Amino acid sequence: MNHTIPLGLPAWLAPAHQRVCAWVERLPTTPPSFVAARLLDRVLLPRLPDDARQAMTGRCIELHITDLGIRLRLQLGARGYAPAAESVETALRIMAPSASFLRLARGQDDPDQLFFERALVMEGDTELGLVLKNTLDAIGPLLPEWLLFPRGRPAR
């Protein structure tokens, strides 16, 4: 995997960053997936429409934060989101650097724009991807504005 260096890090750290990412990618996905599942249970699940809930239930969605080497494997069940085991087939994989995921969470960019800029890659069930995209578009930013913009909303 080609690891781009995160914004704000000096270029001379690129070799060390690549080694760290290669190491992080070998770690188990369960701990960060568990944290992400608890967060999604609080911020997404209460606002998730029934049709989207039905489409996502039992399907593994993997988010790969490429510049950090972090993979989150999530599955929606009757009790909410949970980490998906490595043995569960991935229905949809979304790969992007952390800055792109942050821009999506803030509502600064549309997933289509990031896709066409090649800042976001989607693999797998495109119908599930469209359900997820349309749901997130309808819901808007997932996190409260004070958390997304601690110093005030930036000018567009």
Buried (B, 14 or more C-beta within 10 A) or exposed (E): EEBBBBEEEEEEEEEEBBEBBEEBBEEEBBEBBBEBBEBBBEBBBEEBEEEBEEBBEEBBBBBBBBBBBBBBBBBBEEEBBBBBEEEBEBBBBBBBBBBBBBBBBBBBBBBEBBBEEEBBBBEBBEEBBEBBBBBBEEBEBBBEEEEBBEEEEEEE
